[in-house]
C-alpha cells in the first residue's frame, strides 16, 4: 500500500508542477497589440526621434506638429498657416 501512496504523491506533485508551469506560461504571454495601441506606440517613437542631436526639451529641441486631413498629413510651421496657429 505504501508503494501506491508514494506513486500517487509523486504523480500528483508532477501534475501540480506541470499545471503551474502551464498557467504561468499562459499568463506571461502578451496578446498582440490592437491598431490603437500600435498607433500610440508609433507616435511615441516618432516624438522621441524628432529631437535633434544636442537638443533638449525647452532648449534647442525642435518638435514638428503634423495634422492629418483627407488630403494626407501636413507639417505645421510656427506662425504658419491659419490651419496651424497655436
C-alpha positions as CSV (number, residue, x, y, z in Angstrom):
1,X,0.0,0.0,0.0
2,X,2.9,2.4,0.7
3,X,4.2,2.0,-2.8
4,X,0.9,3.0,-4.3
5,X,0.7,6.0,-2.0
6,X,4.2,7.2,-2.9
7,X,3.5,6.8,-6.6
8,X,0.2,8.8,-6.2
9,X,2.0,11.5,-4.3
10,X,4.8,11.7,-6.9
11,X,2.3,11.8,-9.8
12,X,0.2,14.4,-8.1
13,X,3.3,16.6,-7.5
14,X,4.4,16.3,-11.1
15,X,0.9,17.2,-12.3
16,X,0.8,20.2,-9.9
17,X,4.1,21.5,-11.1
18,X,3.2,21.0,-14.8
19,X,-0.1,22.7,-14.3
20,X,1.6,25.6,-12.6
21,X,4.1,26.0,-15.4
22,X,1.3,26.0,-18.0
23,X,-0.7,28.6,-16.1
24,X,2.4,30.8,-15.7
25,X,3.2,30.5,-19.4
26,X,-0.3,31.4,-20.4
27,X,-0.4,34.5,-18.1
28,X,3.0,35.6,-19.2
29,X,2.1,35.7,-22.9
30,X,1.4,39.2,-24.2
31,X,-1.6,39.5,-26.6
32,X,-0.9,41.2,-29.9
33,X,-1.3,44.9,-30.0
34,X,-4.5,46.5,-31.2
35,X,-4.3,49.0,-34.0
36,X,-4.9,51.8,-31.4
37,X,-2.0,50.6,-29.3
38,X,0.3,50.3,-32.4
39,X,-0.6,53.8,-33.4
40,X,0.1,55.1,-29.9
41,X,3.5,53.4,-29.8
42,X,4.4,54.7,-33.2
43,X,3.5,58.3,-32.1
44,X,5.6,58.0,-29.0
45,X,8.6,56.6,-31.0
46,X,8.2,59.4,-33.6
47,X,8.2,62.0,-30.9
48,X,11.4,60.5,-29.4
49,X,13.2,60.5,-32.7
50,X,12.3,64.1,-33.6
51,X,14.7,65.7,-31.0
52,X,17.8,66.7,-32.9
53,X,21.2,65.9,-31.7
54,X,22.3,68.1,-28.8
55,X,18.8,69.3,-28.2
56,X,16.7,69.1,-25.1
57,X,13.2,70.0,-24.2
58,X,12.9,73.7,-23.6
59,X,16.3,74.2,-25.3
60,X,17.4,73.6,-28.9
61,X,15.0,70.8,-29.4
62,X,12.6,71.0,-32.4
63,X,9.2,69.5,-32.3
64,X,7.2,69.3,-35.5
65,X,3.4,69.2,-35.3
66,X,1.5,67.4,-38.1
67,X,-2.1,67.4,-38.8
68,X,-4.0,64.9,-40.9
69,X,-6.9,65.5,-43.2
70,X,-8.4,63.9,-46.2
71,X,-5.5,65.2,-48.4
72,X,-2.9,63.5,-46.2
73,X,-0.6,64.8,-43.5
74,X,0.8,68.3,-43.4
75,X,3.5,69.8,-41.2
76,X,2.6,72.9,-39.2
77,X,5.4,75.5,-39.1
78,X,5.5,78.0,-36.2
79,X,3.4,81.1,-37.2
80,X,2.5,79.2,-40.3
81,X,-0.9,78.9,-42.0
82,X,-4.2,79.7,-40.3
83,X,-4.8,76.0,-40.0
84,X,-1.9,75.6,-37.7
85,X,-1.9,78.5,-35.4
86,X,-1.4,77.6,-31.8
